[in-house]
Amino acid sequence: MSRPRSTFFSTPPSLAAFYNRSVRLFFCLELSEEVKRALADVAKRCQKALGEGKWVPEENYHLTVRFLGEVEEGKLPDLLNLGADVARKVSPFSLTLEVLGGFPSPKRARVLWVGPKEESPEFLRLVELTEESLQRLGFPPEEKEALPHVTLARFKIPRDLSAVLGKGNLGIPRVEVESLTLMRSELRPEGARYTPVSRWPLGGKNAL
């Protein structure tokens, strides 16, 4: 099987930037600028009620499919093939981010998130296919439940989210999911910087 071209790297030689080191990677669903702006408005309202915390920058909002962590450079070609294969098997879909929640619980939350009210079969299929393929490559199983969500903030001291939960329509446009992205994460003093490594369109009507 030929290696899929990366949409981030313009030519194969530029993949050399990954060689001889490890990189922090994750598969995710990117969001439109319109959705990100709406999420930022929700976050601002929540910040007024909850106060200090590590609030995620608007440009970093995304829906995680699978966090990989530090990955050896030698596995990058396999991950590019994996992303292309998984994406073609899932049709484009949509979901609505309409409820706020907290991990591990709303009463003692260390993470504030927003997600769909109902389960998304398409999202779960995307996660399952990705997980199965990663395990075949030797990645350890993911222990966390597959819950589509966008992280808005993290807290060192657990927070009671009662002040922001159940406040009605959040006003976030429907999310149209049309592609899968392999994202690079660089941890910097000012915060994480995300850079797309490659994107693959979902399979559409001919998806398996």
N, C-alpha and C positions, 0 to 999 in steps of 0.2 A: 504493500500500500504506500502510495506517495505521501510525503509529509505535507499537511495543509499549510498554506502560506499564512503567516501572521499578518493581521491588519495593522499592528503597531510597528513592527520592524519592516522597513521598506525592502531590504534585501537579505537573503540568507546569511551572508557574512556578519551582519550586525547581531546575529544570535550569539556571536562570540562574547558579547557583553555578559552573557549568563555563564559562560564556561569557567571552570576552575573555582567556583564558589557556589554558595547556596542562595536561594532567593525565597522570600516570603510570598506565598501565592494563595489565591482562593478563587473559586468559581462563583459567579454572581449574575444577577439580572440588573442591568442598569436602568435608571429612571429618567424620564424626560425632564427638561428644565422646568416645565409647568408643574409637574408633580413635586419636584424638589422645592420650588418656591412655596407651594402650599404646605409642604411638610415643615419648612422653616417657619412659617406663620404659626403652625400648631406648636412647634417647639418654643417659640417666643412666649406664647400664652402659658404654656406649662412652666417655663422658667420663672415667670412672674409669681406663680403659685408655689413652686418647689424650691426656688433659690439656687444656691451654689451647687455646681456639679460639673462634670466634664461633658459639655454639650457638643455634639458632633457637628462639624462644619457642613453647611448646605451641600457643598460640592462632593462630600463623601457619602451621601445617602445612597443606599443600594439594598437589594434583597440578596442575602447570602444563600447560595445553593450548597456549597461545601467549602469549609475552611481547610486548607492544606498545611499551613504553617511553613516552616523552613524546608525547602525541597532542593535536593541535589540537582545541579545543572544537567546531569546526564539523563534525568527523567523528563526534561522539557519536551523533547520530540514526542514521547509517548503521550504526554498530557495534551499536546496539540492535536494528535490523532484522536484521543479520547473525546475532546471537546467537539470536534467535527462530527464524530460518530453519534454521540449522544444528541446533539442538536438536531440532526436530520430525522431522528426518531420521534420527535415531539412537535406537535403543531403549535402555531402561535396561539396565545390565549390571553385573557384579561382577568384582572382581579381588582377589588376595591379595598383600599386601606381605610378602614372606618372605625376601628376600635383601638383604644390605648390599653396597654398592659405592662406588667413588670415581671422581671426575673429576679430571684426565684419565686416571688409571690408579690402581689400588689401591696400587701401590708408591710413587707420588708424588702423593698425592691432595691437592687443594685444596678438594674438596667431598666430604663424606660423605653418602651417600643410602641410602634403602631403597626397594625396588621389587619388582615381580613377578618370579618366576623365568622365566615364559614370556611370550611376546608376546601382547598383547591386541588382537585384530582390531577390536573395537568402539572401543577407545581410538584406534587408528591411523586409523579412519574419521573419528572426531570431529576429530582433528588435521588430516587431509587436507581435509575439508570447510571447516574454519575457515581453513586456509592458502589454499585456492583462492579463497575469498570475500574474504579480506584483500587478495590480490594484485589482484583486480578493483577494489578500492577504492584501489589505488595504493601499498599497503604493500610494502616490499622483501621478497624471499623469505627465509624462515627457513633459515639455514645449518646449524643444529644438528639432529642426529638426533632423531626423535620417540621418546623413551624415557620411559615413565611412571615417575616417581620423586618421592619426598618428600625435600627437603633437610633434613638434621638439623644439619649444621655446615659452616662454612667455615674454612679455615686459611690464614694468610699464608705460613707456611713449609710446603711439602709434607710430608705424613705418610705413613708406611708403615702401612697398615691391617691388616696381617697379624694383629695381636693381637685384632681383633674380627670378622674374616671367618670364615665357615664354622662358626659356633657353634650350629648346630641351629635348632630352632623358635624364632622370635622372639616368638611369642605374640600376634600382632596379628590382631584380628578381621577377617573378610572385609569389604572395602569395597563397599558397595552404591551404585552411581553412578546417581542419578536426576535430576540437573539439571546445567546448565551455568551458570557464573557469570562475569560481567564484574566484575573486582575493581579497586578503586582502591588505589594504593600511595603513601603519604606517607612520605618519608624524613625522620626526625627524629633528633636527637642520641642519644636513648635506643634507637633502632632503628626499623625500618619498621612502619608502622601500616596494616593492610589494612581496607578498608571495601567491602562489596558494593554495586555500583551497580545491578545487576539480575541476577535469576535466571530461568532458563527450564527448565521440566520437559522431560525427554527424551521422545521421541515415542511410546514404548510399542509396543504390538502393531501399531499402524497406521503406524509409521514407514516412510518410503520406503527 
